[in-house]
Amino acid sequence: MSGSGVRKLVAAGTIAAVLGFGQASASGAEITVNALTDTGGTAADCQLRDAIASANTGVAVDGCEAGTNNGNDNIFFSVTGMITLTGGPLNIDADEPVQFFGPEDEINLTISGGSIQGIINAAAPIRLEGIRLTEAQTGGNGGGISSTSSVEMFNVSMDNLHADGAGGCVYAASVSVTQSTLSDNEADNNGGCINTSGGASIVNSTLTNNESEDNAGGAVASFGGTLTVTESTFGGTNPGDGNFSNWGGAIYTASIVDIKGSTFIGNHAENSPALGGAIYNPAGIGGTIANSTFFGNVADVNGGSIAAQGTELTLRNNTILSNPTIGADIAHTSGSGTVTLANNIIEDFNNALGKNCDGAMNDGGYNVVSGDVVTSTCPAGGTNVAQTPLMVTPIDTWGGPTRTFMLQDGSPAVDLIPAGSCPLETDQRRADRADVDGGLCDAGSVEVDYLPDALIAKQGQAAVGDGIYNDTGDQQVQPKKLKPGQSTKFELTPGNDAQLLTDRFLVEGPGSKGRFKVSYKEAGTNITDAVTGDGHETPPAFVGDVALPITVKVKALKTAKKGKRIELPINLSSVNFSSRSDTVRAEVTVR
């Protein structure tokens, strides 16, 4: 077996165990496919179809090693390119779990159904890594994979798969998807890409432009179990690039919901009933959606972003902006139960026909709501804030794995929430929630983490102020005594203590005064006029790094009398978020 195969086996072990696979390196045969043909190869060829037959029977077929029969067999590829099936779907027998490993980390092994058939029918757990499935069509369920068991995918691409039934990509008892891209797939029934009867896990993956033509869940339809979505993107770059269905443009979930750190952009619930532009959560099923962003999703009837029915659903620390509908951005359409809103940002700009909330909403506190607060049922008053506009930046990654909105300086969402009401430790980007301002945290999916850190040192000595922010004690001060006519230098170091964001800083400080002459230099260039005027902007500093140091020179004139003193408070503020600043002080006294 190749070195890459060994590496893949070791990396796969713990992941495979989730769906019932043992450690691949410790059990099962290792069968290597060495041909791109599907049928008609030579006796020396190990074609993919032959490799699966060897795994099913435990008997060597042509150039393939024998599988274990009733064991976990591992199929590798020593070839790259495309295998186009000509002999019908690949069938995996019951009690014959199989793992498929592409030849390299980069996906360069493709299996095509030739646009006339499905690709895999499985009666046992299967796992795919580093493989692309494409151009398949089935008259039943599961355009790419139809399974009565579990399916796990890691670093997999699926595109242009179609099912006349449910599950354009996968129809299975349970599904796990990690670091994968699933796009341009469709099903006539539920689940334009994934349909599962026992829940699903989707991690660090992208699902876009999938469609359930006549039913529910443009990307995912999940029934039973738990649907877990983590750090994934449903939709495209812009509104209109998303997933499409009648119920739940991206997701229809009759499973317990656990969605976090994810982004939903441009998904669409259309035709009838046209509920839940991004997510539809039906009767009796609830859960939590947290640290996620909803933008530009559309529902033709109600629930531009989320629609729920008769369920207990909690939305916490989400940013929900501009999800057009004639109903409401967040809708609880009927039945018992409520949607609890806590620490969210909700704004319906570009949603002139609708409103923010409709139906039973429970006040979890500290929501920032903009737009219609008269007919909306969103929480109002108390710890909630109503303000227009909300002051957010254009959507971007802001240092995280998924795209979201950063708050602008002056937004009412900044530091809105006291420490005791900040149950989430991190934000959508994995940045810590509690900041240096006494543990306060922000409403919405993102925590502002711009954090300048000014350090000051006497020439040739250690600096003070590292990791200390706007402390008025000696920890931020450097004192120096001079005789008349003498001069001294201090070094100001602008540090970036943000967790994820590159920053630039504005340096402001006092100039010459009385019997003291003060000047500032950066890399030998005199910047005194800028520092003492509107401020000097530093070059960028990456996370955990510093900008160019600034030399502060102070001279006591010969006419300065003993005891005269000058204090130089030097302020370092974020160019991107000016209210985040740090001040250090140089003090010079004539002796």
N, C-alpha and C positions, 0 to 999 in steps of 0.2 A: 504494500500500500504506500502511496506517495506521502511525503511529509505534510502536504496540505491536508490530506485525508486524516492523518493523525491529529493535526491541530484542530480540525473541525470536530472530530469525535470528542476530544477533551472538552472543547467549548460547549458542545451540545449536551453534555451529560445531564447537568442539573436542570436545564430547560426541558429536555425530553421527559424527565421524570414526572413533570406536571401532568402530562397526558397518559401516563402509564407506561412509558418506555423506560427500560433500565438504562444503565450507563452503556452507551453504544460500544465503547472500547472493551467492555467486560462481558458482553453477551451477544450472541447472534453472529451469523456469517457476514463476511465482507465481500460483496460481489461488485465487480468493476465493469461498467459498460464501456466498451471500446469502439462502438460503431454508431453512426448517426442514422442508419437505416432502421425501419420498423419491422419489415418482413423481408424474406428473401436473401438474407446474408449468408456468408460462408460458415463452415463448421467452426472456424477459428473466431468468428465474431461473437461477442456478447452484446446482443441488442437489448434495449430496455425491456421489450416485451419478454425476451428470454430470461432476463434477470429476475423479473417478477414471477415468471413460471418456476424458476429455481427456488425462489423464496416460498412460493405457495406449496411446492411439492417436497422440498428437501432433496431434490435430485438435480444433478448438473444438467443444464440444457446448452447444447453447442459449446461455445467458448466461455460460458458462465460457470463459476463455482457453484457448488450445491449450497442451497440454503439450509437452515437448521430444522425447518418444519416445526411448528409450534414454538418458535423463538422470535426474538426481535432481530430481524435481518437489516443490514445496512447496505444500501446501494450507492456506489460512487460512480463518477464519470471521469474518464481520462481524455475525453474529447470535448471540444467546444463547438457551438453552432446550433442548428435547429434539427430536432427530430419531429418529422411530420407523420402522424399516425395514419396508416392506411388499412390496418386490420381491425378497426373498431376500438372502443375504449379499453384501457388497461384495467384488468380486474384483480383486486386483492382479496384473497379469501379470508373468512373468519378465522380468528385465532392466529393470524399471521401479520403482526404489526411490522411495518416497514418504514425505514427512514431513508430519505433521498438527499444526497449531498452534492450540490453543484461543484464543479472542479475548482473554483476560486471564489474569493470573497466578492469580487465583482461579478454580477450576474452575466454570464456569457454562455449559458446552456438554456435553450428554449425548447419547450414541448408544445407542439401545435396540434389542434384537432382537425386541421385542414378545413375548418368552417363547415364541417358536415356531421360532426359527432362530438360527444363529450370526451373528456380526457381520462379521468380516473373514476372507477367505481370501487368503493372500499367497504368491506364488512369488518374491518379491524382498524385500530388506530394507525394513522399515518402522520409522518412529519416531513416537511420539505424545507430545505435550506439552500439559498443561492441559486434559485431556479425561476424561470419565467414560464407561465402558462398563457397561451394566447390562441385566438382564432378557433374557438370551439362553439358548438351549438347542439343542444339536446332538446328533444321533444318532451322531456320530463323535468326533473329537478336537478340542480347542480350542473351548470354549464361547464365548469372546469372540474369540479370534484363533487361527486355524490357519495355520501357516506352514511352508514347506519351507526357509526361510531364517532370518534373524535378526530379532528384535523388540527394540526399545528403547523404554522408557517413562520419562518424566520428569514428575513432578507429575501423575500419573494416578491415577484412582480406578476400581476394578473391584469390582462387587458383584452378587450374585444371578445368577451365570453358571453354567451346568451343561453338562457333557459326558457323554454315555453312555459314551464312551471315556476317553481320558486328557487331563489338562490342562483343568481347569474354566475357568480364565481364558485360558491361553496354552499352545499346543502348538507348539514351534518348535525349530529346530536350535540356536539359542542365544538367551539372553534377558538383557537388562540392565534393571534396575528401580532408579530413584533417586527419592527423596522422594515416594514413592507409598504409597497405602493400598489393600490388597487384602483384602476381607473377605466372608464369607458366600457363598463359592463352593464348588462340589463337582464331583467327577468320580467315575464308577463305577470307573474304573481308576486308574493311578498319577498322582499329582500333583493334589491337590484344587484347586490353583490353577495351578501351573506345572509343565509337563513339558518337559524339554529333553534333547536327545541330545548336545549339545556343550558343556555347562556353562552357568553363569549367574553374573551379578553382581547382588547386591542391596545397595543402599547407602541408609542413612537412610530406611528404609521400615518399614511395619507390615503384618504379615500375621496375620489373626485370624479364627477361626471358619470356616476352610476345612476341607474334608473329602474324603478319598479313601475312598469307601464300602466298597470291597471289596479294597483293595490297599495301596499304599505311598505315603508322603509326603503327610501331610495338607495341607500348604501347597506343598511343593516336592518333586518327584522329578527328580533330576539324574543323567544317565548320560553318562560321558565328559567330557573336558576338565577344567576346574577350577570348583568352586563357591566363589565368594567372597561372603562375607556381612560387611558392615561397618556398625556402629552402627545395627542394625535390631532390631525387636522382633517376635518370633513368639509370639503369644498375647495375652491381654487384661490387664485390670487385676488380676484375681484368679485363683487356681487354678480351673479349670473353664471359663475363658473362651477357651481356646486352640484349636488345630487338632487334627484327629482322623484317625487311620488305623490300619491293622493293623501296619505296620512304619514306625517313625519318625513319631511324632505330628505333628511339624512338618516334618521333613526326612528324606527318604531320599536318600542321596547315594552313588552309585557313581562319583563324580568325586573328584578330588583336593580335599581339604577345606582351606579357608582362611577360618576364621570368627574375627572379632575384634570386641570392643567391642559385643557384642550381648546381648540378654536373651530368655530363653525362659521363659514363664510359663503354666502350666495346660494344656500340650499333653498329648495322651493317645494311647497305643498300646493299642488294645483288641482284643477278639475274638482270633483266632489269626493269627499267632504272638504278637502283643502284645509286641513288643520295641522298646525305645528310645522312652521317653515323649516326648522332644524330638527326638532324632537317632538314626538307624540308619545305620551305615557298614559296608557289606558287604565280602565277601572281596576281598583283594588291593588295596584302595584305602585310602589313609591321608591324613595331612596334619596340620594343627594347628588347635586351638581355643584361643583365648587371650583374656584380659581380658573374659570373658563371665560372665553370671549365669544360673543354672538354678534355678528355684523352682516348686514345686507341680506339676511334670510327673508324669504317672502312666503306668506300664506295667503291664498286668495280669499279665505273666509275668516279665520281666526287663529291667534297664536303665531304672530310673525316669527318669533324665535322658538317658543315652547308652548305646547298645549298639553294639558293634563285633564283627566276625567276621573272623578271619584277616587282620588289617591292622596296620600300624604307625601308630598314632594318638597324637599328643602333646597333652596337656591342660596348659596353662601359665597360671598366675595367673587361675584361674577361681574363682568362688564358687558352690558347688553345695549347695543346702540344701533338705531336705524334699521329696524326689521319691519318693513311695510306690510300692512294688512288693513282690511276694512274693519276688523275687530280690534284686538288688542295685541300688544307685543308679547305679553305673558297672559295666557288664558287658562282658567279652570272652568271647563265648559259645562259640566253637570255632575250630579251625584254628590255623595258625602265626601268628607276630607277637605284639605286645604293645601295651598302652596305657601310655604313659609319663606319669607324674604328677609335675609339678614346680610348686612354689609355689602349690598350690591350697588352698582351704578346702573341706572336705567334711564335711557333717553330715547325719545321717539322722533328726533328730527328726521325730516323727509318722510314722515308718517302722518301726513295731514288728515287722512281719512280715518285713522284709528286713534287708539289711546294706549297708555302704558300697560294697564292691568285690567282684567275683567274676570269676575267670578270671585270665589272665596279665597282671600289672601290673609295670611297670618303675619303679624308684625314681629319680626325678629330683631328689629332695631338697626339703626345706623345705615339706612339706605339713603342714597342721594338720587333723587328723582327729578327729572326735568321734563318739561312739556305739560301735557294735560294732567292736572292734579284735581280737577273738579269732578269730572265724570269717571275718572279712573278709580279702581279699587286698590291701587298700590298704597302701602302704609304711608301715612302723613302725620306730621306733628311729632311730638315727643323727641326722640333722638334722631329722627329722620330729617333730612334737609331737602327742601325744594328749591332748585336754582337752575336758571338757564343763562348762558350755556354752561356746560360742565367743564370745559377747558381741558381737552385731551389732544394729544399729538396725532399725526397720521399713523396708521397701523404699520407695525414693523415687529421684528423679533425682540429688539431691546435686550439682546444678550441671552435670550432663552431659546428653547427648542421649538416654540410655536409663536405665531404672530399675535400681537395684542396692541392695546393702546397704553401709552405712558401718560401719566397725569402732568399737566402743566402747572407752573408756579401760580398759586392763587386759587387752585381748584378747591372747592369745599370738601372734597373727598380726602385730601391730605391730612393725616393725623386726626381723623374724625373719631376713631374708635379707641376707647381706653383699653389698657392692657388686659383687663379681666374679660373683655368681650372680643378678644382676638384668638379664637381657638385654633386657627390654622397657623402652623409654624412657618410655612413658606408660601410664596406667591406662585403665580402661573409659571414664572421663569426659574423657580427653585431658590429665589432670594429670600433671606430671612424676613419675616413679617415685622417683628418688633424692632424699632430703630432706636437711635440714641436719645430721642426726646422722651425719656421716661417710659419707654415701652409702648408708646402709641403706635397704631397702625392705620393703614389707609383703607378706605372702602374701594371696592372693585377688585379686579383680578391681579393687579400689579401694585407692588410696593415701591414707592420712589426711593431709590437707593443712592442717589447722588450724595457724596459725602466728602467734601474737601477736608484735608487735615494739614494745617500749617505747622511747620517745625521751625524753630529759631535757635541759632547757635552763636556763641561768641567765636571769633576767628580762632580756628585750631582746636576748638573744644567740642564736647558732645552737645547735641541738640536737645531741647526740651519740647514738650508738646505732642510727642508721638502718641496717637490714639486718644488724645484728650481734646475735647471739642468745646470751645468757648468757656473754659474754666477761668474764673477770675483770680485764682490763687497763683502762687509762685510757679506752679507747673507749666504755665504758659508765658513766663516772663524771664528775660535775660537782663540783669543789671550790670552796669560797668561804671567805674570811676575814672576820670581823666583830670590831668592838670591843664590849665589854660594853654592853648596852642597845640594840644595833642589831638590825635584822631584815633578812632577805632572802627572796626568793621564787624558786622553781624551777617550771618548767612541765613536767608529765608528759603526753606525748601517746601514747595507746593506739592503735597502728596494727595493721591487719589485713593481713598479708602472705600469707594463704592464696591459693591460685590460683583457687578456685572457690566458696568457702563464706563466706557472711556469718557473723559471729561476735559474741559478747558477751564481755566480759572481767571477771574478778574482780581488783580492785586491793587489794593488801594491803601495809601498811607500818607501821613503828614509830611510836609516839606520843612525847609529851614525856618527857624523861629528864634527870635531874640539873638542870643550870643552863640547859637549853634547852627552849623551848616550841615544839611542832610542831602545825600544823593543816593540814587538807586541804579544799579547796573545788572544787565542780564547778558551773559556770554560776552562781556566786554563792551556792550552797547549801553549808552546812557539812556535810561527810560524814566528819568526823574519827572519830566513834565507829564508823562502819561500816568504814572502812579499817583502823583499829587493832584492830577486833574480828574478826568473821567474814569481813570483806572487803566491798568495795563493787562492785556489778555495774553496769557501764557500759551505756549505750544500745547498740544494734547498730551495727556498722561493716561496711559493704559491702566487697567485695574491693578491695584497693588503697586503701581509705579509712581514716579515723581516727574514733574515738569522740570525745566531748567532752573537751577537755583538762582536766587537773586541776592546780590551783594548790597547791603545797606551800610553806607559810610557816614559816620557822624564825627564832626570836628567841633571841638570847643574853641571858640575864638580866643585870642590872647587877652581880650578885654573881659572875658567871662569871669565872674566873681565866684569865690568859693561858696558852695551850697546851691548854686544854680543847677537846675535840673530840666531835662526834656524827656517827655514820654512819647514814644512812637508806637501807637496801636496800629498794627498792620493787618488788614482784613483780607482774607482769601475766600472768595465766593464762587460758586459754580456758575459758569456762563449759561448753562442749560437750565439751572434752577436756582435763581439768585438768593432765595431765602435760606438755602443751605450754605452756611459759611462757617468759618473758623477764624478767630482773631488771636494773634500773639502780640507780645509787646516787648520792645527794646527800651531800656531806661538808661540814660547817661546823666551822671552827676559830677559836677566840678568839685575837686578836692583841694 
